[in-house]
Amino acid sequence: MLQAAQVPLSELENPAEFAARHLGPDAADEAHMLSAIGAASRRALIEAIVPASIARSQVMRLPAPVTEAQALVELRGIAQQNQVLKSFIGQGYHGTHTPGVILRNILENPAWYTAYTPYQAEISQGRMEALVNFQTMVCDLTGMAIANASMLDEATAAAEAMTLAKRSVRSKSNRIVVAGDCHPQTLEVIHTRAAPLGLQVMLANSATEWDSLLDGGDYFAALVQVPTTDGSLHDLRGDAARIHAAQAAFIVAADLLALTLVVPPGEYGADIVVGNTQRFGVPMANGGPHAAYLACRDEFKRSMPGRLVGVSIDSHGNPAYRLALQTREQHIRREKATSNICTAQVLLAVIASMYAVYHGPEGLKRIAQRVARLTAVLAKGLQQLGVNVGNACGFDAIALHTGDQTEAIAARAEAAGMNLRRFREWGDTMLGINLDETSTRADVQALWAVFAQPGQPLPDAALFDQPIDSLIPPALRRSSAFLTHPVFNRHHSETEMLRYIRSLSDKDLALDRSMIPLGSCTMKLNATSEMIPITWPEFANIHPFAPAAQRAGYALLNDQLCGWLSQATGYAGISLQPNAGSQGEYAGLLAIRGWHASRGEGHRNICLIPESAHGTNPASAQMAGMTVVVVKCDSQGNVDLVDLQAKCEKHSANLSCIMITYPSTYGVFDTQVKALCQMVHDHGGRVYVDGANMNALVGVAAPGEFGGDVSHLNLHKTFCIPHGGGGPGVGPVCVVADLVPFLPAHRASGQAGGTCGAEPPAGHEVGAVSAAPLGNAAVLPISWMYVRMMGSEGLTAATEIAILSANYVAARLAGHYDIHFSGGIAGLQGGGVAHECILDLRKLKDSSGISAEDVAKRLIDYGFHAPTLSFPVAGTLMVEPTESEPLAELDRFCDAMIAIRGEIAQVEAGTWPRDDNPLVNAPHTAAAVSADDWAHAYRRSEAAYPLASLKAGKYWAPVGRVDNVWGDRNLSCSCIPVSDYADD
Ligand SMILES: Cc1ncc(COP(=O)(O)O)c(C=O)c1O
């Protein structure tokens, strides 16, 4: 052994230390796992599993890894290149104070941010209660009947409202009338989304144009912004009748803080209301993430997009939450789904709902009244200074006619540390000032100083304390109550708030308690050092439309991350704009569509999709105006090349692309993937490789090298952004060189298409797919930290250990369960799988009556979140252990699964009846197990502590099995009336 003094300093510095923190198994564990599988070495295992034909030609060129401390210092240097000015830009993004109790106990708390989408209702009651609060808050403030549990951003919510209207109204028109004073990013995304669907956007650039288009009657929907992008409030009370007379829908994009003081759209006939909740405690963060909302009239509910949380009952008849009306969603209805949304913005919706809980209706009103008062005082002072204040009616913003002084005044403001709104799209002769919760008297005085002529005295500070009325016209003032439910009126002290937040997170099972072995979802470590930078003010307090120079740090972060992801994927160009995997798919398909059109082949619209595909694939294809043709898979889970050949030939003239997932959602490395890509290329189509499974590829194979033309990544899987209970995500879209010009642009913020600056041929621009140019910018530091600390070797090791761990689970469970689609590789216990393995329970259902769902629920009694249930094959469980789980946790999971197999054997043997055993009655609540009556065929201890190890720390499901059907039949999606909780 070396003496301490002989150990080289470079080794003591241990720059690659983080990899060992990220990876669960150590060298000894690895040796044990390999021997259980029967593989000679990790390399030998990978070579047996991953086809040699796709192996990377060279290692990824990434910077050498650094420690957590060094990475934080380096990233701080990047962050400091951002310049945080006071932003009065508005345009849908506002300063806000995140209450400390929410910041620390939700945004910075892994119990909230590492949770998964609440598919398993029984272990998700806490976050679903918070989401029901969100839905109730949105319904109350907008005056609408039903609201969903978040949208990706306001602009995409408006676009989804457009398609919801198209599906729901009687009008057969293909035209939507859109007020020109909506936020520019909303207009741009509406245009992007309308084009492939053949919808025509009729822009109304004045009140006269609006009136004449409405009176013309040829439209299926009309959209307005409240207040308008320049801050005005218009009286819209007469518009609903005109729009309804045309059998069209009235869509209002509304600011929620304004709605605490202004008549809600539901009270003047709106059919759909959208907007965002960013200013409810969520930092601006260069545009995202934050939760948008969509609310609608009751008749539209079965057609609405996005996740919806509803109230149902559990097996004991008690109220319980679960996801409602899932039959609308992409994972069930695929290309007929109401939208492609899968990951949404749950963590941010939770924060916004908690902001409303903490402040309550009176607190929110006080904030809004303060903002409105300061705005009125600001306007009055500016008028005294002789400034031409444009809008007489408004809430929190004023627009000033500044003519040829516009540039000079904006520059003066910037020099004084303030950003004002420019209206370049309207000729650049106005400036806007939007106040918010953070605005103060000092801000108003500083603004006056910017507009005062040299030597001109400033308005008297006494103005602040005069009884100046807000700019909201009396006829438009809200009189109706909102947020009357006790939850919004009882947690206003910090002690109560802290305990309320804790009581909800205690109900849920997140990664901070146990492994979440969800196949296709990659619930790996979200390291604390990766999370820390997201709340740094230099990242959190930047307005997305601040001048580019102030966002230099974000630009650098974007460049570096895109470069690294390009190394990982083998693609030439990447855009980080899409704010979920589904949006990346959509952007990728638009790139393919744009490329075909630019070559005069716009008719190519057939999208081939294997039957194993994730539901977002066909749903995205439909949104991109494509027709889905399903391709069969063979008995090994590979795409059936004979069927593919036939479909390629049949649709050759119209073939747009194929969408495959690699390795497939069956957990299979298709050995023929290169031939598959060639076949599609030979017929003029392009190959979309869904990159959600990049966890099994990084460092080992690159889709851009083996035949893919486009991929999206799920940074919220492979690159460590936490799932947040169902979002935020980031879905970068990656393309080969000739598709770079067709990456999403963002003209509203002056950004051209493509990361390389390549311009698409005239007439073939792909517009913005998200409201903000960098989508969910604020979570990008997480992936940056991960790559920076792991380096090329660490990332490759992560992939290999993910594959090793899945094979270890398969090896341990092979004697107890059928492993579906195993590779049948001789000598490998478990047969060889990719990074996930599918346990087939269908035969057990026949022999015992026990279903995959029963096993999933029984795992809760063992302290685990279930693996993915019945996807991609009904009656199976798909296990993805990831590289981050230690061997001890993998064994704990395997022990649980083996014990459950023993329980199934007892049912098979007739020891326990098919209708009364620990599996069909799972999960067991503490109340059920400790009840005075116990009439079951098994013992209480068998119900609660099936393994002795559980006695050391037991997770109790707060509710029994939730009844989904009851919930959909008796749909209720807002806070449970207190009376429902009364003791019997
Ligand atoms: C294979 C696959 N593709 C696409 C997606 C969609 O990603 P997102 O949920 O971020 O929209 C998922 C998500 O689970 C997936 O597993």
The ligand as an ORCA input file, in Angstrom:
! r2SCAN-3c Opt
* xyz 0 1
  C     -40.685      7.118    -24.575
  C     -41.228      8.461    -24.170
  N     -41.380      9.424    -25.084
  C     -41.870     10.628    -24.772
  C     -42.237     10.928    -23.493
  C     -42.840     12.277    -23.229
  O     -42.066     13.104    -22.404
  P     -42.760     14.216    -21.523
  O     -43.470     13.523    -20.427
  O     -41.655     15.060    -21.013
  O     -43.675     14.981    -22.396
  C     -42.104      9.971    -22.487
  C     -42.527     10.279    -21.116
  O     -42.767      9.469    -20.278
  C     -41.575      8.697    -22.819
  O     -41.413      7.742    -21.907
*
